[in-house]
């Protein structure tokens, strides 16, 4: 008969293997729409679904949704065709997709597409255009242009339009405050401070928090642009002191710079995040082709602590997109999510007292 200690040691061996197989850095996969001519822009992600825009030979823009195997083109029924116009799919939540399109008068309208029905979204104050950019459940965020071409963020809950202007934003033509990302009740975006520097923000419904990547430069046309949020993870891009553009992920404590490896000395734009996975786009060495990408984060390392017959399994908090799973028999594929996960603000952890039988653990990405 196995003792509790031997069972714990068995679990320990498996935990060490799981930790050692973790990747040391983000893994990047290039996404080029098969019909694209030089431009593919992934803009939003939710689970396995990625949305964005690609450009064809006539410079006409088409929206798309990609589920990991199939590319589906999304052209809003009222969208005009022509150079530089068309349909942009920008945000996704479940089967709902939001974005914007240009009509025959070159006026920009937002849209909501649920897989069957296209609904046009026009902010009543958006005299010069409405851009739907993010969605979480039934809540939609984005930007609109008023009669002076000032930019304002908005929240739309299906019936009410609420303007979202960062209190520090300064408005002038094509400047102001935009809100492209939402996760539950948390909204992210960016604003212009009047001197030309762009700052990111997080708004939780009552408090506005400025988000500036520590490596971001300040000055006209530079700064930090926050594009997406998923749980506690926030993503976007920033301009450094050499005016070079880098992507970033911020988990509330740590800023991580993201440079697509193929974007040698070229910009990397991060535009969306789901769990720990991010999407964006980059210029290649020719500076004439823009490729999309999806990047998976490094696996958090599992740690173990044994006190008597109590086993504590822990890994870094926050680690959005990763789930602790267990399986009593490695000859099967019966992995199930482990219950009882807590956190102390630094680590996630599960405490198992007097374990019975064998248990194997791993972190799985969802």
Long-range contacts (C-beta under 8 A, 24 or more apart in sequence): 2-358, 4-309, 4-354, 4-355, 5-306, 5-309, 7-355, 7-356, 7-357, 7-358, 7-359, 8-306, 8-309, 8-311, 8-355, 10-358, 11-304, 11-311, 11-313, 11-355, 11-358, 11-359, 11-360, 11-361, 12-304, 12-306, 14-360, 14-361, 14-362, 15-302, 15-303, 15-304, 15-313, 15-361, 18-302, 18-361, 18-362, 18-363, 19-299, 19-301, 19-302, 19-303, 21-299, 22-298, 22-299, 22-300, 22-301, 23-296, 23-298, 23-299, 24-298, 25-298, 26-258, 26-278, 26-295, 26-296, 26-297, 26-298, 27-295, 27-296, 28-260, 28-261, 28-262, 28-293, 28-294, 28-295, 29-293, 29-294, 29-295, 29-296, 30-262, 30-291, 30-292, 30-293, 31-66, 31-279, 31-291, 31-292, 31-293, 31-294, 32-291, 32-292, 33-64, 33-66, 33-71, 33-292, 34-71, 35-62, 35-71, 35-73, 38-288, 38-289, 38-290, 39-289, 39-290, 40-281, 40-290, 40-291, 40-292, 41-271, 41-281, 41-290, 41-292, 42-66, 42-271, 42-272, 42-279, 42-280, 42-281, 42-292, 42-293, 42-294, 43-88, 43-89, 43-90, 43-91, 43-99, 43-133, 43-271, 43-272, 43-279, 44-89, 44-90, 44-91, 44-92, 44-134, 44-228, 44-271, 44-272, 44-279, 45-92, 45-228, 45-272, 45-273, 45-274, 45-277, 45-278, 45-279, 45-294, 46-92, 46-93, 46-94, 46-274, 47-274, 47-275, 47-366, 49-92, 50-92, 50-272, 50-279, 50-294, 51-89, 51-90, 51-91, 51-92, 51-97, 51-99, 52-88, 52-89, 52-90, 52-271, 52-279, 52-292, 53-86, 53-87, 53-88, 53-89, 58-82, 58-83, 59-83, 59-84, 60-85, 60-86, 61-85, 61-86, 61-87, 61-88, 62-86, 62-87, 63-87, 63-88, 63-89, 63-97, 63-99, 64-89, 65-89, 65-92, 65-97, 74-99, 74-113, 76-101, 76-109, 76-111, 76-113, 76-118, 77-118, 78-103, 78-109, 78-118, 78-120, 79-103, 80-104, 80-106, 87-111, 89-113, 90-131, 90-132, 90-133, 90-134, 90-142, 90-180, 91-132, 91-133, 91-134, 91-135, 91-140, 91-180, 91-181, 91-272, 92-135, 93-135, 93-136, 93-137, 96-135, 97-135, 98-132, 98-133, 98-134, 98-135, 98-140, 98-142, 99-132, 99-133, 100-129, 100-130, 100-131, 100-132, 100-133, 100-142, 108-145, 110-140, 110-142, 112-140, 121-156, 123-154, 123-156, 123-161, 124-161, 125-152, 125-161, 125-163, 126-154, 130-154, 132-156, 133-178, 133-179, 133-180, 133-181, 134-179, 134-180, 134-181, 134-182, 134-187, 134-228, 135-182, 136-182, 136-183, 136-184, 137-184, 139-182, 140-182, 141-179, 141-180, 141-181, 141-182, 141-187, 141-189, 142-178, 142-179, 142-180, 143-178, 143-179, 143-180, 143-189, 145-174, 148-173, 149-173, 149-174, 150-174, 150-175, 150-176, 151-175, 151-176, 151-177, 151-178, 152-176, 152-177, 152-178, 153-177, 153-178, 153-179, 153-187, 153-189, 154-179, 155-179, 155-182, 155-187, 164-189, 164-203, 165-191, 166-191, 166-199, 166-201, 166-203, 166-208, 166-210, 167-208, 168-193, 168-199, 168-208, 168-210, 169-193, 170-194, 177-201, 179-203, 180-226, 180-227, 180-228, 181-226, 181-227, 181-228, 181-229, 181-234, 181-272, 182-229, 183-229, 183-230, 183-231, 186-229, 187-229, 188-226, 188-227, 188-228, 188-229, 188-234, 188-236, 189-226, 190-223, 190-224, 190-225, 190-226, 190-236, 195-219, 195-220, 196-220, 196-221, 196-222, 197-222, 197-223, 198-222, 198-223, 198-224, 198-225, 199-223, 199-224, 200-224, 200-225, 200-226, 200-234, 200-236, 201-226, 202-226, 202-229, 202-234, 211-250, 213-238, 213-248, 213-250, 213-255, 213-257, 214-255, 215-240, 215-246, 215-255, 215-257, 216-240, 217-241, 217-243, 224-248, 227-270, 227-271, 227-272, 228-270, 228-271, 228-272, 228-273, 228-278, 229-273, 230-273, 230-274, 230-275, 230-320, 230-321, 231-275, 231-318, 231-320, 232-318, 232-320, 233-273, 233-275, 233-276, 233-318, 233-320, 234-273, 235-270, 235-271, 235-272, 235-273, 235-278, 236-270, 237-267, 237-268, 237-269, 237-270, 237-280, 245-269, 247-278, 247-280, 249-273, 249-278, 249-297, 251-318, 251-320, 252-318, 258-295, 260-293, 260-295, 262-291, 274-321, 275-320, 275-321, 275-322, 275-365, 275-366, 276-319, 276-320, 276-321, 276-322, 276-365, 277-321, 277-365, 296-365, 297-321, 299-363, 299-365, 300-363, 302-361, 302-363, 303-347, 309-353, 309-354, 309-355, 310-351, 310-352, 310-353, 310-354, 311-351, 311-352, 311-353, 311-355, 312-349, 312-350, 312-351, 312-352, 313-338, 313-349, 313-350, 313-352, 313-361, 314-347, 314-348, 314-349, 314-350, 315-347, 315-348, 315-349, 315-363, 316-346, 316-347, 316-348, 317-343, 317-344, 317-345, 317-346, 317-347, 317-348, 318-343, 318-348, 319-348, 319-363, 321-365, 321-366, 322-363, 322-364, 322-365, 322-366, 323-363, 323-364, 323-365, 323-366, 324-348, 324-350, 324-361, 324-362, 324-363, 324-364, 325-361, 325-362, 325-363, 325-364, 326-359, 326-360, 326-361, 326-362, 327-359, 327-360, 327-362, 328-357, 328-358, 328-359, 328-360, 329-358, 330-360, 335-362, 335-364
